[in-house]
Amino acid sequence: MQARGREIPFQAEIGEVSVGSVAAGDTKESSIDGPGYFSAHVVALTYVDETNALRTLSDLTDGAAFHEFKCSFGLSGIIVECLLETRPATLCRSDISVEAFATPAELAAALLTKQSQCDALLAIVFLHQLASFFDQRFKAGPGVYTPLESQPECDAFRLAKRLAIQHGFDGVEVPQPKGIVYSRADFVNEYWRPSENERRLDFQYYEHDLSRVENVVAETYAFTKSFQERTGYVPGGWASYFVRRLEKEKKPFGLYSGGPGVSFSFDPICSNPAEPLWQQFSREYNELAIHRLGAAG
């Protein structure tokens, strides 16, 4: 698509995911243009139904049935083909920073301020340390490829970011460039298959309305510090994306089905899925996030 000056309006953090899985499941990205979840850009699909018949649904002819299918997580049929909307390729500019704060309230306020100052924000919050990595993204005009003058700095940042995500942000130092301009296609991350004992990303996934940022950060911080005092363990951080919701008719079920607005994810991450204390933390935090904080997960 780059050779034709086009792009899909979704910048995947995990590039190996299959199109069929994300067409009928929930995804997230801090999108500069568009909602920020992949299925919003699927306009038609063909699938094999329970009778082994080949069927096609589209937004033009099938309305509610089409939008419901895209929330089915593959339970309504095996997707074999997707038709996606595309757009002229655009460049992105990022300002990267890491900042520390005195209180959870200051950290939450910074998330809201950073998000309001840019076209899209990705944050990795190191909650127990009251610190956060921020990637503020801005529109940088039309373009297909990363400019040559940005290439060395972009390559260094892209490789460090990929390694950090692959390893669950454990022991990887990420550069903090300012004003790097790049093609979003160049920042779709690709990962190697980890060995049995290699650090690798694991995470839980929670959606909150943007209005809940202050309360979610404060309650989660208190819970995390209490868990740390009891067990000595804390997650590696929390990934936070900001996703624009469409009207409920276009996303009737699952995440982002609350009607027009902005959601933010606040997702604890770990570098060892087999760690018993991570599993315990996930079970206990699930109670807090969903039953007390009202998250969708």
C-alpha positions as semicolon CSV with decimal commas, in nm:
position;residue;x (nm);y (nm);z (nm)
1;M;0,000;0,000;0,000
2;Q;0,289;0,237;0,064
3;A;0,388;0,204;-0,301
4;R;0,042;0,333;-0,390
5;G;0,046;0,617;-0,138
6;R;-0,229;0,463;0,076
7;E;-0,260;0,331;0,429
8;I;-0,502;0,149;0,658
9;P;-0,628;0,391;0,926
10;F;-0,496;0,177;1,212
11;Q;-0,141;0,163;1,352
12;A;-0,109;-0,179;1,510
13;E;0,125;-0,215;1,808
14;I;0,134;-0,592;1,745
15;G;0,186;-0,649;1,375
16;E;0,155;-1,030;1,368
17;V;-0,213;-1,034;1,460
18;S;-0,437;-1,188;1,192
19;V;-0,682;-0,966;1,006
20;G;-0,969;-1,207;1,073
21;S;-0,916;-1,197;1,450
22;V;-0,911;-0,818;1,477
23;A;-1,203;-0,775;1,233
24;A;-1,433;-0,949;1,482
25;G;-1,256;-0,863;1,810
26;D;-1,160;-0,567;2,025
27;T;-0,833;-0,382;1,961
28;K;-0,681;-0,051;2,064
29;E;-0,447;0,219;1,940
30;S;-0,411;0,590;2,004
31;S;-0,529;0,691;1,659
32;I;-0,456;1,029;1,503
33;D;-0,748;0,992;1,259
34;G;-1,037;0,761;1,333
35;P;-1,171;0,568;1,630
36;G;-0,866;0,364;1,727
37;Y;-0,995;0,010;1,688
38;F;-0,949;-0,201;1,376
39;S;-1,302;-0,330;1,320
40;A;-1,430;0,026;1,275
41;H;-1,253;0,030;0,938
42;V;-1,389;-0,304;0,813
43;V;-1,664;-0,227;0,559
44;A;-1,735;-0,581;0,436
45;L;-1,631;-0,938;0,513
46;T;-1,677;-1,289;0,383
47;Y;-1,698;-1,584;0,619
48;V;-1,779;-1,954;0,641
49;D;-2,091;-2,012;0,851
50;E;-2,196;-2,311;1,063
51;T;-2,335;-2,494;0,756
52;N;-2,003;-2,460;0,569
53;A;-2,157;-2,202;0,336
54;L;-1,967;-1,892;0,220
55;R;-2,148;-1,572;0,314
56;T;-2,078;-1,198;0,282
57;L;-2,188;-0,907;0,500
58;S;-2,131;-0,534;0,441
59;D;-2,216;-0,204;0,604
60;L;-2,409;-0,096;0,294
61;T;-2,646;-0,392;0,270
62;D;-2,663;-0,564;0,608
63;G;-2,668;-0,292;0,872
64;A;-2,716;-0,427;1,224
65;A;-2,624;-0,786;1,133
66;F;-2,290;-0,670;0,993
67;H;-2,202;-0,460;1,298
68;E;-2,305;-0,738;1,536
69;F;-2,086;-0,987;1,348
70;K;-1,785;-0,759;1,401
71;C;-1,840;-0,799;1,777
72;S;-1,860;-1,179;1,766
73;F;-1,494;-1,271;1,839
74;G;-1,514;-1,534;1,565
75;L;-1,808;-1,721;1,718
76;S;-2,038;-1,641;1,424
77;G;-1,813;-1,784;1,153
78;I;-1,461;-1,817;1,015
79;I;-1,359;-1,496;0,837
80;V;-1,178;-1,558;0,509
81;E;-1,179;-1,211;0,352
82;C;-1,208;-0,851;0,473
83;L;-1,268;-0,529;0,281
84;L;-1,104;-0,235;0,456
85;E;-1,133;0,135;0,399
86;T;-0,806;0,307;0,315
87;R;-0,690;0,669;0,298
88;P;-0,400;0,871;0,160
89;A;-0,087;0,798;0,362
90;T;0,006;1,058;0,622
91;L;0,313;1,119;0,834
92;C;0,321;1,142;1,212
93;R;0,537;1,349;1,447
94;S;0,611;1,230;1,800
95;D;0,745;1,398;2,112
96;I;0,867;1,141;2,365
97;S;0,915;1,215;2,734
98;V;0,937;1,045;3,073
99;E;0,813;1,242;3,373
100;A;0,774;1,184;3,747
101;F;0,501;1,316;3,977
102;A;0,447;1,374;4,347
103;T;0,095;1,233;4,374
104;P;-0,152;1,015;4,181
105;A;-0,364;1,326;4,124
106;E;-0,073;1,502;3,950
107;L;-0,011;1,196;3,732
108;A;-0,378;1,175;3,631
109;A;-0,387;1,546;3,552
110;A;-0,078;1,505;3,333
111;L;-0,245;1,224;3,137
112;L;-0,542;1,450;3,062
113;T;-0,323;1,750;2,979
114;K;-0,092;1,555;2,749
115;Q;-0,390;1,397;2,574
116;S;-0,552;1,736;2,516
117;Q;-0,232;1,887;2,373
118;C;-0,183;1,641;2,086
119;D;-0,369;1,448;1,821
120;A;-0,310;1,114;1,997
121;L;-0,138;0,994;2,313
122;L;0,016;0,663;2,416
123;A;0,126;0,645;2,780
124;I;0,306;0,372;2,972
125;V;0,243;0,453;3,338
126;F;0,486;0,322;3,602
127;L;0,224;0,365;3,869
128;H;0,412;0,244;4,178
129;Q;0,684;0,498;4,092
130;L;0,437;0,777;4,003
131;A;0,607;0,819;3,665
132;S;0,504;0,781;3,303
133;F;0,639;0,744;2,950
134;F;0,449;0,967;2,706
135;D;0,434;0,945;2,327
136;Q;0,249;1,256;2,207
137;R;0,159;1,216;1,840
138;F;0,077;1,494;1,594
139;K;-0,027;1,509;1,230
140;A;0,273;1,590;1,011
141;G;0,112;1,623;0,669
142;P;0,090;1,385;0,374
143;G;0,370;1,138;0,311
144;V;0,442;0,774;0,247
145;Y;0,790;0,706;0,387
146;T;0,987;0,821;0,689
147;P;1,196;1,126;0,580
148;L;1,566;1,052;0,538
149;E;1,665;1,318;0,791
150;S;1,454;1,141;1,056
151;Q;1,561;0,787;0,967
152;P;1,852;0,726;1,210
153;E;1,667;0,862;1,514
154;C;1,345;0,687;1,414
155;D;1,522;0,355;1,367
156;A;1,681;0,376;1,712
157;F;1,349;0,466;1,876
158;R;1,150;0,205;1,682
159;L;1,388;-0,078;1,771
160;A;1,403;0,021;2,139
161;K;1,024;0,053;2,159
162;R;0,974;-0,284;1,991
163;L;1,215;-0,451;2,234
164;A;1,049;-0,280;2,531
165;I;0,703;-0,403;2,431
166;Q;0,832;-0,752;2,351
167;H;0,989;-0,777;2,697
168;G;0,702;-0,618;2,890
169;F;0,900;-0,296;2,951
170;D;1,142;-0,487;3,173
171;G;1,505;-0,371;3,166
172;V;1,485;-0,180;2,838
173;E;1,574;0,190;2,815
174;V;1,373;0,374;2,549
175;P;1,515;0,696;2,394
176;Q;1,324;1,022;2,433
177;P;1,344;1,196;2,094
178;K;1,152;1,515;2,024
179;G;0,990;1,598;1,693
180;I;1,070;1,278;1,504
181;V;0,867;1,247;1,183
182;Y;0,783;0,904;1,048
183;S;0,551;0,692;0,840
184;R;0,305;0,511;1,061
185;A;0,350;0,197;0,851
186;D;0,714;0,191;0,965
187;F;0,602;0,179;1,329
188;V;0,387;-0,133;1,309
189;N;0,578;-0,356;1,550
190;E;0,695;-0,703;1,458
191;Y;0,811;-0,951;1,719
192;W;1,023;-1,263;1,725
193;R;0,893;-1,580;1,891
194;P;1,023;-1,574;2,250
195;S;1,209;-1,868;2,397
196;E;1,059;-2,047;2,696
197;N;1,250;-1,846;2,955
198;E;1,263;-1,512;2,771
199;R;1,084;-1,210;2,912
200;R;0,769;-1,143;2,713
201;L;0,466;-0,918;2,734
202;D;0,149;-1,018;2,916
203;F;-0,132;-0,778;3,004
204;Q;-0,489;-0,732;3,123
205;Y;-0,726;-0,508;2,927
206;Y;-0,971;-0,259;3,085
207;E;-1,173;0,019;2,924
208;H;-1,290;0,329;3,113
209;D;-1,457;0,650;3,004
210;L;-1,218;0,946;2,987
211;S;-1,410;1,119;3,269
212;R;-1,292;0,847;3,508
213;V;-0,916;0,905;3,472
214;E;-0,859;1,071;3,811
215;N;-1,055;0,812;4,007
216;V;-0,908;0,513;3,821
217;V;-0,550;0,630;3,874
218;A;-0,603;0,711;4,243
219;E;-0,786;0,386;4,327
220;T;-0,543;0,173;4,126
221;Y;-0,243;0,338;4,290
222;A;-0,382;0,270;4,639
223;F;-0,458;-0,092;4,549
224;T;-0,115;-0,145;4,393
225;K;0,076;-0,003;4,690
226;S;-0,130;-0,221;4,926
227;F;-0,059;-0,529;4,715
228;Q;0,310;-0,440;4,711
229;E;0,316;-0,413;5,091
230;R;0,149;-0,755;5,123
231;T;0,347;-0,945;4,860
232;G;0,645;-0,737;4,747
233;Y;0,516;-0,748;4,388
234;V;0,395;-0,481;4,143
235;P;0,326;-0,503;3,767
236;G;0,579;-0,352;3,529
237;G;0,343;-0,069;3,437
238;W;0,008;0,025;3,288
239;A;-0,044;0,082;2,915
240;S;-0,293;0,357;2,838
241;Y;-0,446;0,423;2,497
242;F;-0,716;0,679;2,414
243;V;-0,987;0,552;2,179
244;R;-1,272;0,743;2,015
245;R;-1,608;0,567;2,036
246;L;-1,861;0,565;1,751
247;E;-2,239;0,558;1,779
248;K;-2,367;0,246;1,953
249;E;-2,531;0,108;1,637
250;K;-2,183;0,064;1,484
251;K;-2,036;-0,100;1,797
252;P;-2,328;-0,270;1,975
253;F;-2,128;-0,509;2,197
254;G;-1,791;-0,542;2,369
255;L;-1,545;-0,262;2,432
256;Y;-1,625;0,087;2,300
257;S;-1,998;0,008;2,284
258;G;-2,106;0,290;2,514
259;G;-2,190;0,537;2,239
260;P;-2,002;0,851;2,126
261;G;-1,719;0,965;2,351
262;V;-1,356;0,889;2,438
263;S;-1,236;0,580;2,624
264;F;-0,900;0,517;2,780
265;S;-0,751;0,179;2,851
266;F;-0,557;0,126;3,172
267;D;-0,393;-0,210;3,133
268;P;-0,144;-0,363;3,379
269;I;0,150;-0,531;3,206
270;C;0,400;-0,796;3,308
271;S;0,714;-0,953;3,161
272;N;0,648;-1,307;3,291
273;P;0,300;-1,454;3,230
274;A;0,384;-1,755;3,451
275;E;0,468;-1,544;3,759
276;P;0,224;-1,657;4,036
277;L;0,211;-1,310;4,195
278;W;0,120;-1,155;3,859
279;Q;-0,164;-1,405;3,830
280;Q;-0,277;-1,324;4,185
281;F;-0,255;-0,951;4,117
282;S;-0,463;-0,992;3,800
283;R;-0,739;-1,180;3,983
284;E;-0,759;-0,927;4,265
285;Y;-0,729;-0,621;4,041
286;N;-1,004;-0,759;3,819
287;E;-1,243;-0,722;4,113
288;L;-1,142;-0,360;4,164
289;A;-1,136;-0,254;3,799
290;I;-1,466;-0,411;3,695
291;H;-1,682;-0,420;4,009
292;R;-1,571;-0,097;4,178
293;L;-1,438;0,118;3,895
294;G;-1,693;0,005;3,634
295;A;-1,444;-0,097;3,366
296;A;-1,531;-0,303;3,064
297;G;-1,274;-0,576;3,020
